[in-house]
Amino acid sequence: QVQLVESGGGLVQAGGSLRLFCAASGRTFRRATMGWFRQAPGKEREFVAGISWSGGSTYYADSVKGRFTISGDNAKKLVYLQMNSLKPEDTAVYYCAAKPEWETRYEYWGQGTQVTVSS
């Protein structure tokens, strides 16, 4: 089993920044993909960003490209999401997720951290 714990959420004004953290523990995979998802009230959970541990490739939703940056430290089993130029529409619960690279679905999920952006 893989345990994921997010932190770093909070309340910020539009245009501000936040940095989210995800700590992984338990069984981990050398070749894993880590991702951030979010779910706003009344909406489906959506992909935000992902990073491949083995090659370092990163992936972003169009809505956050140029504003958010995903990074990670495999040795420390930490994943970060730097969020800049935040907008009210970024308000959501943000979830960290993990999967082996060869899988198509994310298998492990954290409990989520709330991000609220005020206008």
MARFI-943074 format. One record per atom (N, C-alpha, C): atom name; residue in one letter; z, y, x. Coordinates in pm, 1 decimal, padded with zeros to 6 digits. Layout:
N
<lumdo "CA", "A", <Z, Y, X>>,
...
end
This chain:
119
<lumdo "N", "Q", <00000.0, -00118.7, 00081.9>>,
<lumdo "CA", "Q", <00000.0, 00000.0, 00000.0>>,
<lumdo "C", "Q", <00000.0, 00125.0, 00086.3>>,
<lumdo "N", "V", <-00060.9, 00228.5, 00033.7>>,
<lumdo "CA", "V", <-00064.3, 00358.4, 00100.0>>,
<lumdo "C", "V", <00010.2, 00457.3, 00012.6>>,
<lumdo "N", "Q", <00099.9, 00532.6, 00072.3>>,
<lumdo "CA", "Q", <00171.3, 00637.1, -00000.4>>,
<lumdo "C", "Q", <00119.8, 00772.2, 00046.7>>,
<lumdo "N", "L", <00095.5, 00859.9, -00047.9>>,
<lumdo "CA", "L", <00046.6, 00994.3, -00019.1>>,
<lumdo "C", "L", <00139.6, 01095.3, -00084.4>>,
<lumdo "N", "V", <00181.4, 01194.8, -00007.9>>,
<lumdo "CA", "V", <00270.3, 01297.2, -00060.5>>,
<lumdo "C", "V", <00210.3, 01434.1, -00029.2>>,
<lumdo "N", "E", <00185.4, 01511.8, -00134.1>>,
<lumdo "CA", "E", <00129.6, 01645.8, -00117.3>>,
<lumdo "C", "E", <00241.0, 01749.8, -00115.6>>,
<lumdo "N", "S", <00210.6, 01861.1, -00051.5>>,
<lumdo "CA", "S", <00300.5, 01976.4, -00053.5>>,
<lumdo "C", "S", <00218.8, 02101.4, -00024.0>>,
<lumdo "N", "G", <00281.6, 02216.4, -00044.1>>,
<lumdo "CA", "G", <00215.8, 02342.0, -00009.8>>,
<lumdo "C", "G", <00162.7, 02420.5, -00127.3>>,
<lumdo "N", "G", <00171.1, 02364.4, -00246.5>>,
<lumdo "CA", "G", <00124.0, 02439.1, -00362.5>>,
<lumdo "C", "G", <00215.8, 02555.0, -00395.2>>,
<lumdo "N", "G", <00171.1, 02638.5, -00489.4>>,
<lumdo "CA", "G", <00252.7, 02751.8, -00529.1>>,
<lumdo "C", "G", <00172.8, 02851.8, -00608.9>>,
<lumdo "N", "L", <00231.0, 02970.5, -00621.6>>,
<lumdo "CA", "L", <00169.0, 03080.4, -00696.2>>,
<lumdo "C", "L", <00116.8, 03183.3, -00597.4>>,
<lumdo "N", "V", <-00007.2, 03224.1, -00617.0>>,
<lumdo "CA", "V", <-00068.3, 03322.2, -00527.5>>,
<lumdo "C", "V", <-00158.3, 03413.4, -00609.0>>,
<lumdo "N", "Q", <-00176.5, 03534.5, -00563.4>>,
<lumdo "CA", "Q", <-00266.0, 03627.5, -00631.7>>,
<lumdo "C", "Q", <-00411.5, 03596.6, -00594.3>>,
<lumdo "N", "A", <-00500.5, 03634.9, -00682.5>>,
<lumdo "CA", "A", <-00643.8, 03616.9, -00655.6>>,
<lumdo "C", "A", <-00678.8, 03686.0, -00523.0>>,
<lumdo "N", "G", <-00761.0, 03616.8, -00444.6>>,
<lumdo "CA", "G", <-00797.1, 03666.9, -00312.6>>,
<lumdo "C", "G", <-00706.6, 03618.1, -00202.0>>,
<lumdo "N", "G", <-00595.9, 03557.4, -00239.3>>,
<lumdo "CA", "G", <-00500.3, 03509.1, -00140.7>>,
<lumdo "C", "G", <-00535.4, 03371.2, -00087.6>>,
<lumdo "N", "S", <-00444.0, 03317.9, -00006.8>>,
<lumdo "CA", "S", <-00466.1, 03189.5, 00059.3>>,
<lumdo "C", "S", <-00345.7, 03099.2, 00041.8>>,
<lumdo "N", "L", <-00373.6, 02969.7, 00044.4>>,
<lumdo "CA", "L", <-00270.1, 02867.1, 00047.0>>,
<lumdo "C", "L", <-00318.8, 02753.0, 00134.7>>,
<lumdo "N", "R", <-00223.1, 02679.6, 00191.1>>,
<lumdo "CA", "R", <-00258.5, 02560.3, 00267.7>>,
<lumdo "C", "R", <-00183.6, 02442.0, 00210.0>>,
<lumdo "N", "L", <-00258.5, 02342.5, 00170.6>>,
<lumdo "CA", "L", <-00199.7, 02220.6, 00117.0>>,
<lumdo "C", "L", <-00189.6, 02115.0, 00226.3>>,
<lumdo "N", "F", <-00085.9, 02033.0, 00215.0>>,
<lumdo "CA", "F", <-00062.0, 01927.2, 00310.9>>,
<lumdo "C", "F", <-00056.1, 01794.1, 00237.5>>,
<lumdo "N", "C", <-00104.4, 01689.9, 00304.6>>,
<lumdo "CA", "C", <-00093.7, 01555.2, 00251.2>>,
<lumdo "C", "C", <-00047.0, 01464.3, 00363.7>>,
<lumdo "N", "A", <00066.5, 01399.3, 00342.0>>,
<lumdo "CA", "A", <00120.7, 01307.1, 00441.5>>,
<lumdo "C", "A", <00098.7, 01163.9, 00392.9>>,
<lumdo "N", "A", <00037.0, 01082.8, 00476.6>>,
<lumdo "CA", "A", <00010.8, 00942.8, 00443.0>>,
<lumdo "C", "A", <00108.3, 00851.8, 00515.9>>,
<lumdo "N", "S", <00149.9, 00747.2, 00448.6>>,
<lumdo "CA", "S", <00237.9, 00648.8, 00511.2>>,
<lumdo "C", "S", <00206.5, 00511.5, 00453.9>>,
<lumdo "N", "G", <00269.2, 00410.2, 00514.1>>,
<lumdo "CA", "G", <00243.2, 00275.0, 00468.8>>,
<lumdo "C", "G", <00119.0, 00219.5, 00536.7>>,
<lumdo "N", "R", <00048.2, 00135.7, 00469.6>>,
<lumdo "CA", "R", <-00073.6, 00077.1, 00525.2>>,
<lumdo "C", "R", <-00179.9, 00184.6, 00536.2>>,
<lumdo "N", "T", <-00237.0, 00202.1, 00652.1>>,
<lumdo "CA", "T", <-00343.4, 00300.3, 00668.6>>,
<lumdo "C", "T", <-00464.7, 00232.4, 00731.6>>,
<lumdo "N", "F", <-00576.4, 00292.8, 00714.0>>,
<lumdo "CA", "F", <-00703.6, 00239.9, 00761.8>>,
<lumdo "C", "F", <-00760.3, 00331.5, 00868.0>>,
<lumdo "N", "R", <-00804.6, 00270.3, 00978.6>>,
<lumdo "CA", "R", <-00865.7, 00351.3, 01083.4>>,
<lumdo "C", "R", <-00990.5, 00417.1, 01029.3>>,
<lumdo "N", "R", <-01065.7, 00339.9, 00950.1>>,
<lumdo "CA", "R", <-01186.8, 00395.1, 00891.4>>,
<lumdo "C", "R", <-01159.4, 00426.8, 00745.1>>,
<lumdo "N", "A", <-01104.7, 00541.1, 00723.0>>,
<lumdo "CA", "A", <-01068.8, 00582.5, 00587.9>>,
<lumdo "C", "A", <-01132.0, 00716.8, 00556.6>>,
<lumdo "N", "T", <-01150.0, 00740.7, 00431.6>>,
<lumdo "CA", "T", <-01191.4, 00871.7, 00383.3>>,
<lumdo "C", "T", <-01075.9, 00930.1, 00303.6>>,
<lumdo "N", "M", <-01038.9, 01050.8, 00338.5>>,
<lumdo "CA", "M", <-00932.1, 01121.8, 00268.3>>,
<lumdo "C", "M", <-00995.5, 01232.1, 00185.0>>,
<lumdo "N", "G", <-00941.2, 01253.5, 00067.6>>,
<lumdo "CA", "G", <-01000.6, 01354.6, -00018.6>>,
<lumdo "C", "G", <-00897.7, 01437.0, -00091.9>>,
<lumdo "N", "W", <-00942.0, 01550.2, -00138.6>>,
<lumdo "CA", "W", <-00863.6, 01634.9, -00228.3>>,
<lumdo "C", "W", <-00939.2, 01646.4, -00359.9>>,
<lumdo "N", "F", <-00866.7, 01629.0, -00467.6>>,
<lumdo "CA", "F", <-00918.9, 01645.5, -00602.5>>,
<lumdo "C", "F", <-00830.5, 01745.5, -00674.7>>,
<lumdo "N", "R", <-00878.2, 01794.8, -00788.6>>,
<lumdo "CA", "R", <-00794.9, 01883.6, -00868.4>>,
<lumdo "C", "R", <-00822.4, 01860.9, -01016.1>>,
<lumdo "N", "Q", <-00720.8, 01893.7, -01095.0>>,
<lumdo "CA", "Q", <-00734.7, 01882.3, -01240.0>>,
<lumdo "C", "Q", <-00669.9, 02002.7, -01305.8>>,
<lumdo "N", "A", <-00752.6, 02079.0, -01374.8>>,
<lumdo "CA", "A", <-00704.3, 02194.8, -01449.9>>,
<lumdo "C", "A", <-00669.5, 02149.8, -01591.7>>,
<lumdo "N", "P", <-00583.4, 02225.1, -01660.4>>,
<lumdo "CA", "P", <-00545.3, 02188.1, -01797.3>>,
<lumdo "C", "P", <-00666.7, 02172.7, -01887.3>>,
<lumdo "N", "G", <-00673.3, 02060.6, -01957.3>>,
<lumdo "CA", "G", <-00782.3, 02036.7, -02051.1>>,
<lumdo "C", "G", <-00914.4, 01998.1, -01987.7>>,
<lumdo "N", "K", <-00912.8, 01976.1, -01855.6>>,
<lumdo "CA", "K", <-01037.9, 01941.4, -01786.7>>,
<lumdo "C", "K", <-01025.3, 01807.7, -01714.7>>,
<lumdo "N", "E", <-01139.7, 01751.4, -01678.9>>,
<lumdo "CA", "E", <-01141.8, 01627.4, -01602.9>>,
<lumdo "C", "E", <-01102.7, 01654.9, -01458.0>>,
<lumdo "N", "R", <-01049.1, 01552.1, -01393.8>>,
<lumdo "CA", "R", <-01020.4, 01565.6, -01251.5>>,
<lumdo "C", "R", <-01152.3, 01573.6, -01176.4>>,
<lumdo "N", "E", <-01158.9, 01664.6, -01077.5>>,
<lumdo "CA", "E", <-01283.7, 01684.8, -01006.2>>,
<lumdo "C", "E", <-01261.9, 01679.3, -00855.8>>,
<lumdo "N", "F", <-01365.2, 01636.2, -00785.3>>,
<lumdo "CA", "F", <-01362.3, 01631.0, -00640.2>>,
<lumdo "C", "F", <-01364.5, 01772.5, -00583.6>>,
<lumdo "N", "V", <-01286.1, 01794.2, -00478.6>>,
<lumdo "CA", "V", <-01282.4, 01924.2, -00411.5>>,
<lumdo "C", "V", <-01338.6, 01913.2, -00270.2>>,
<lumdo "N", "A", <-01282.6, 01821.5, -00191.3>>,
<lumdo "CA", "A", <-01324.8, 01809.0, -00051.2>>,
<lumdo "C", "A", <-01286.3, 01671.7, 00001.2>>,
<lumdo "N", "G", <-01359.5, 01625.0, 00103.1>>,
<lumdo "CA", "G", <-01329.3, 01496.5, 00163.7>>,
<lumdo "C", "G", <-01355.5, 01500.6, 00313.0>>,
<lumdo "N", "I", <-01288.7, 01410.4, 00384.7>>,
<lumdo "CA", "I", <-01307.0, 01401.3, 00528.8>>,
<lumdo "C", "I", <-01303.1, 01255.5, 00570.5>>,
<lumdo "N", "S", <-01395.4, 01221.0, 00661.2>>,
<lumdo "CA", "S", <-01400.9, 01084.5, 00713.6>>,
<lumdo "C", "S", <-01319.6, 01079.2, 00841.9>>,
<lumdo "N", "W", <-01223.8, 00986.5, 00848.4>>,
<lumdo "CA", "W", <-01142.8, 00976.5, 00968.8>>,
<lumdo "C", "W", <-01226.4, 00938.4, 01090.9>>,
<lumdo "N", "S", <-01320.3, 00846.3, 01071.3>>,
<lumdo "CA", "S", <-01388.4, 00791.2, 01187.2>>,
<lumdo "C", "S", <-01486.3, 00889.8, 01250.0>>,
<lumdo "N", "G", <-01561.2, 00961.5, 01168.6>>,
<lumdo "CA", "G", <-01662.5, 01051.3, 01224.9>>,
<lumdo "C", "G", <-01630.2, 01198.1, 01211.7>>,
<lumdo "N", "G", <-01528.1, 01226.9, 01128.9>>,
<lumdo "CA", "G", <-01491.0, 01365.9, 01109.3>>,
<lumdo "C", "G", <-01581.1, 01441.0, 01013.5>>,
<lumdo "N", "S", <-01673.6, 01370.9, 00949.3>>,
<lumdo "CA", "S", <-01760.2, 01439.9, 00852.8>>,
<lumdo "C", "S", <-01678.1, 01495.3, 00737.9>>,
<lumdo "N", "T", <-01720.2, 01610.6, 00689.3>>,
<lumdo "CA", "T", <-01652.1, 01673.2, 00577.3>>,
<lumdo "C", "T", <-01749.3, 01695.7, 00462.3>>,
<lumdo "N", "Y", <-01692.3, 01699.7, 00342.4>>,
<lumdo "CA", "Y", <-01771.9, 01713.3, 00220.6>>,
<lumdo "C", "Y", <-01698.7, 01809.4, 00128.3>>,
<lumdo "N", "Y", <-01775.6, 01891.2, 00056.4>>,
<lumdo "CA", "Y", <-01715.5, 01990.9, -00030.3>>,
<lumdo "C", "Y", <-01788.8, 01999.0, -00164.1>>,
<lumdo "N", "A", <-01713.8, 02030.5, -00266.8>>,
<lumdo "CA", "A", <-01775.6, 02066.8, -00393.5>>,
<lumdo "C", "A", <-01838.9, 02204.2, -00377.1>>,
<lumdo "N", "D", <-01947.9, 02226.4, -00447.8>>,
<lumdo "CA", "D", <-02016.6, 02354.9, -00436.3>>,
<lumdo "C", "D", <-01925.6, 02470.8, -00471.2>>,
<lumdo "N", "S", <-01833.4, 02449.1, -00562.7>>,
<lumdo "CA", "S", <-01747.5, 02557.4, -00609.7>>,
<lumdo "C", "S", <-01650.1, 02607.8, -00504.2>>,
<lumdo "N", "V", <-01628.8, 02529.7, -00398.5>>,
<lumdo "CA", "V", <-01531.1, 02570.8, -00297.2>>,
<lumdo "C", "V", <-01593.3, 02590.5, -00159.0>>,
<lumdo "N", "K", <-01721.6, 02561.0, -00144.3>>,
<lumdo "CA", "K", <-01786.4, 02575.8, -00013.9>>,
<lumdo "C", "K", <-01774.1, 02717.6, 00036.2>>,
<lumdo "N", "G", <-01738.8, 02730.7, 00163.7>>,
<lumdo "CA", "G", <-01722.6, 02862.1, 00223.2>>,
<lumdo "C", "G", <-01585.8, 02923.2, 00202.4>>,
<lumdo "N", "R", <-01505.9, 02864.5, 00113.9>>,
<lumdo "CA", "R", <-01370.9, 02916.5, 00088.5>>,
<lumdo "C", "R", <-01262.6, 02817.9, 00129.6>>,
<lumdo "N", "F", <-01288.1, 02690.2, 00111.3>>,
<lumdo "CA", "F", <-01189.9, 02586.2, 00143.6>>,
<lumdo "C", "F", <-01233.7, 02510.4, 00268.0>>,
<lumdo "N", "T", <-01135.3, 02465.6, 00345.3>>,
<lumdo "CA", "T", <-01162.6, 02384.9, 00463.7>>,
<lumdo "C", "T", <-01068.3, 02265.5, 00466.7>>,
<lumdo "N", "I", <-01124.3, 02145.8, 00477.1>>,
<lumdo "CA", "I", <-01043.1, 02025.3, 00489.4>>,
<lumdo "C", "I", <-01038.5, 01984.0, 00636.0>>,
<lumdo "N", "S", <-00922.1, 01941.4, 00679.3>>,
<lumdo "CA", "S", <-00906.6, 01894.2, 00816.8>>,
<lumdo "C", "S", <-00798.0, 01787.9, 00817.5>>,
<lumdo "N", "G", <-00786.5, 01719.3, 00929.3>>,
<lumdo "CA", "G", <-00687.7, 01613.5, 00934.4>>,
<lumdo "C", "G", <-00648.1, 01576.8, 01074.9>>,
<lumdo "N", "D", <-00535.7, 01512.5, 01084.6>>,
<lumdo "CA", "D", <-00484.5, 01461.6, 01210.8>>,
<lumdo "C", "D", <-00456.9, 01312.7, 01188.2>>,
<lumdo "N", "N", <-00548.0, 01229.1, 01235.9>>,
<lumdo "CA", "N", <-00536.9, 01085.4, 01211.1>>,
<lumdo "C", "N", <-00411.9, 01028.1, 01275.0>>,
<lumdo "N", "A", <-00380.1, 01074.3, 01394.6>>,
<lumdo "CA", "A", <-00263.2, 01021.2, 01464.6>>,
<lumdo "C", "A", <-00134.5, 01051.0, 01388.5>>,
<lumdo "N", "K", <-00128.0, 01166.1, 01328.3>>,
<lumdo "CA", "K", <-00008.7, 01204.8, 01252.7>>,
<lumdo "C", "K", <-00020.3, 01167.6, 01104.9>>,
<lumdo "N", "K", <-00137.9, 01117.3, 01065.4>>,
<lumdo "CA", "K", <-00160.8, 01080.6, 00926.3>>,
<lumdo "C", "K", <-00137.3, 01200.0, 00832.5>>,
<lumdo "N", "L", <-00194.1, 01312.3, 00869.6>>,
<lumdo "CA", "L", <-00183.8, 01433.3, 00788.4>>,
<lumdo "C", "L", <-00322.5, 01483.9, 00753.1>>,
<lumdo "N", "V", <-00336.4, 01533.0, 00632.0>>,
<lumdo "CA", "V", <-00460.0, 01595.8, 00587.2>>,
<lumdo "C", "V", <-00424.2, 01732.9, 00532.4>>,
<lumdo "N", "Y", <-00506.5, 01831.2, 00562.3>>,
<lumdo "CA", "Y", <-00480.4, 01967.5, 00520.3>>,
<lumdo "C", "Y", <-00596.9, 02017.6, 00434.3>>,
<lumdo "N", "L", <-00565.0, 02110.9, 00346.5>>,
<lumdo "CA", "L", <-00668.7, 02181.5, 00272.8>>,
<lumdo "C", "L", <-00634.2, 02330.4, 00280.2>>,
<lumdo "N", "Q", <-00710.1, 02401.5, 00361.0>>,
<lumdo "CA", "Q", <-00693.3, 02546.4, 00371.7>>,
<lumdo "C", "Q", <-00777.4, 02611.2, 00262.9>>,
<lumdo "N", "M", <-00712.0, 02687.7, 00177.2>>,
<lumdo "CA", "M", <-00781.5, 02750.6, 00065.3>>,
<lumdo "C", "M", <-00773.6, 02901.7, 00079.5>>,
<lumdo "N", "N", <-00887.7, 02964.5, 00095.7>>,
<lumdo "CA", "N", <-00896.5, 03109.7, 00110.2>>,
<lumdo "C", "N", <-00973.3, 03169.1, -00007.1>>,
<lumdo "N", "S", <-00960.5, 03298.2, -00023.1>>,
<lumdo "CA", "S", <-01031.3, 03370.5, -00130.3>>,
<lumdo "C", "S", <-01012.3, 03300.4, -00264.1>>,
<lumdo "N", "L", <-00889.1, 03269.3, -00295.1>>,
<lumdo "CA", "L", <-00861.2, 03194.1, -00416.8>>,
<lumdo "C", "L", <-00893.6, 03274.1, -00541.5>>,
<lumdo "N", "K", <-00939.6, 03200.4, -00642.1>>,
<lumdo "CA", "K", <-00977.9, 03259.8, -00770.2>>,
<lumdo "C", "K", <-00891.1, 03199.4, -00881.0>>,
<lumdo "N", "P", <-00875.5, 03269.8, -00992.1>>,
<lumdo "CA", "P", <-00797.7, 03211.9, -01102.7>>,
<lumdo "C", "P", <-00850.3, 03076.0, -01146.3>>,
<lumdo "N", "E", <-00979.6, 03054.6, -01135.7>>,
<lumdo "CA", "E", <-01036.5, 02924.8, -01176.0>>,
<lumdo "C", "E", <-01003.6, 02811.8, -01079.2>>,
<lumdo "N", "D", <-00939.2, 02843.1, -00967.5>>,
<lumdo "CA", "D", <-00891.5, 02738.7, -00876.6>>,
<lumdo "C", "D", <-00755.9, 02683.2, -00921.7>>,
<lumdo "N", "T", <-00698.4, 02745.0, -01023.1>>,
<lumdo "CA", "T", <-00570.0, 02698.1, -01074.6>>,
<lumdo "C", "T", <-00581.6, 02554.6, -01125.2>>,
<lumdo "N", "A", <-00496.7, 02467.0, -01072.5>>,
<lumdo "CA", "A", <-00502.7, 02324.8, -01107.5>>,
<lumdo "C", "A", <-00390.8, 02250.9, -01035.9>>,
<lumdo "N", "V", <-00372.9, 02125.9, -01073.5>>,
<lumdo "CA", "V", <-00290.7, 02035.2, -00992.7>>,
<lumdo "C", "V", <-00384.7, 01971.4, -00890.9>>,
<lumdo "N", "Y", <-00346.6, 01980.5, -00765.3>>,
<lumdo "CA", "Y", <-00429.0, 01927.4, -00657.3>>,
<lumdo "C", "Y", <-00371.1, 01793.7, -00610.4>>,
<lumdo "N", "Y", <-00460.0, 01695.2, -00598.8>>,
<lumdo "CA", "Y", <-00420.5, 01560.2, -00561.4>>,
<lumdo "C", "Y", <-00485.6, 01520.3, -00429.1>>,
<lumdo "N", "C", <-00408.2, 01454.5, -00346.7>>,
<lumdo "CA", "C", <-00459.8, 01391.5, -00225.6>>,
<lumdo "C", "C", <-00495.9, 01247.7, -00260.5>>,
<lumdo "N", "A", <-00604.3, 01198.6, -00202.1>>,
<lumdo "CA", "A", <-00648.4, 01062.5, -00230.4>>,
<lumdo "C", "A", <-00703.4, 00998.1, -00103.4>>,
<lumdo "N", "A", <-00705.3, 00865.8, -00103.7>>,
<lumdo "CA", "A", <-00752.6, 00792.9, 00014.4>>,
<lumdo "C", "A", <-00826.3, 00666.7, -00027.3>>,
<lumdo "N", "K", <-00920.9, 00626.4, 00056.2>>,
<lumdo "CA", "K", <-00991.6, 00500.1, 00033.5>>,
<lumdo "C", "K", <-01045.3, 00450.0, 00165.9>>,
<lumdo "N", "P", <-01065.3, 00320.7, 00179.5>>,
<lumdo "CA", "P", <-01139.4, 00271.3, 00295.0>>,
<lumdo "C", "P", <-01281.6, 00325.8, 00288.3>>,
<lumdo "N", "E", <-01341.0, 00352.1, 00404.4>>,
<lumdo "CA", "E", <-01473.2, 00414.4, 00405.6>>,
<lumdo "C", "E", <-01577.3, 00332.5, 00332.0>>,
<lumdo "N", "W", <-01561.9, 00201.6, 00331.5>>,
<lumdo "CA", "W", <-01664.0, 00116.3, 00271.9>>,
<lumdo "C", "W", <-01651.6, 00106.4, 00119.8>>,
<lumdo "N", "E", <-01544.6, 00162.3, 00064.2>>,
<lumdo "CA", "E", <-01526.8, 00161.4, -00079.3>>,
<lumdo "C", "E", <-01588.4, 00287.6, -00140.7>>,
<lumdo "N", "T", <-01630.2, 00276.3, -00265.8>>,
<lumdo "CA", "T", <-01688.3, 00391.0, -00333.5>>,
<lumdo "C", "T", <-01584.4, 00469.2, -00411.9>>,
<lumdo "N", "R", <-01478.1, 00401.2, -00455.7>>,
<lumdo "CA", "R", <-01374.6, 00468.1, -00535.5>>,
<lumdo "C", "R", <-01249.7, 00493.2, -00452.2>>,
<lumdo "N", "Y", <-01189.7, 00609.2, -00475.8>>,
<lumdo "CA", "Y", <-01060.9, 00636.1, -00413.2>>,
<lumdo "C", "Y", <-00955.7, 00545.7, -00478.5>>,
<lumdo "N", "E", <-00877.0, 00480.6, -00392.7>>,
<lumdo "CA", "E", <-00782.7, 00380.7, -00442.5>>,
<lumdo "C", "E", <-00639.6, 00430.2, -00447.3>>,
<lumdo "N", "Y", <-00604.9, 00523.4, -00362.8>>,
<lumdo "CA", "Y", <-00466.7, 00567.3, -00350.4>>,
<lumdo "C", "Y", <-00457.1, 00715.4, -00380.7>>,
<lumdo "N", "W", <-00353.6, 00751.0, -00455.5>>,
<lumdo "CA", "W", <-00337.8, 00887.3, -00502.4>>,
<lumdo "C", "W", <-00194.6, 00935.3, -00483.3>>,
<lumdo "N", "G", <-00182.6, 01065.4, -00453.1>>,
<lumdo "CA", "G", <-00051.5, 01126.2, -00451.6>>,
<lumdo "C", "G", <-00012.7, 01173.3, -00590.4>>,
<lumdo "N", "Q", <00105.2, 01234.2, -00599.1>>,
<lumdo "CA", "Q", <00155.9, 01280.2, -00727.5>>,
<lumdo "C", "Q", <00102.5, 01417.1, -00766.5>>,
<lumdo "N", "G", <00048.8, 01489.3, -00672.4>>,
<lumdo "CA", "G", <-00010.0, 01618.3, -00702.6>>,
<lumdo "C", "G", <00082.0, 01734.6, -00671.2>>,
<lumdo "N", "T", <00021.0, 01848.7, -00646.8>>,
<lumdo "CA", "T", <00095.0, 01973.1, -00623.9>>,
<lumdo "C", "T", <00024.9, 02084.3, -00700.4>>,
<lumdo "N", "Q", <00104.4, 02167.2, -00767.6>>,
<lumdo "CA", "Q", <00048.2, 02271.5, -00853.9>>,
<lumdo "C", "Q", <00005.5, 02392.8, -00772.3>>,
<lumdo "N", "V", <-00115.0, 02439.6, -00798.7>>,
<lumdo "CA", "V", <-00164.5, 02564.8, -00742.8>>,
<lumdo "C", "V", <-00197.3, 02657.0, -00859.3>>,
<lumdo "N", "T", <-00136.9, 02775.0, -00859.3>>,
<lumdo "CA", "T", <-00161.1, 02872.4, -00964.9>>,
<lumdo "C", "T", <-00208.4, 03002.0, -00901.6>>,
<lumdo "N", "V", <-00324.5, 03049.6, -00945.2>>,
<lumdo "CA", "V", <-00381.4, 03173.2, -00892.6>>,
<lumdo "C", "V", <-00381.3, 03275.9, -01004.2>>,
<lumdo "N", "S", <-00307.9, 03384.5, -00984.7>>,
<lumdo "CA", "S", <-00298.5, 03488.3, -01086.5>>,
<lumdo "C", "S", <-00405.0, 03594.9, -01062.8>>,
<lumdo "N", "S", <-00451.9, 03653.2, -01171.9>>,
<lumdo "CA", "S", <-00557.8, 03755.4, -01161.0>>,
<lumdo "C", "S", <-00498.8, 03893.8, -01147.8>>,
end
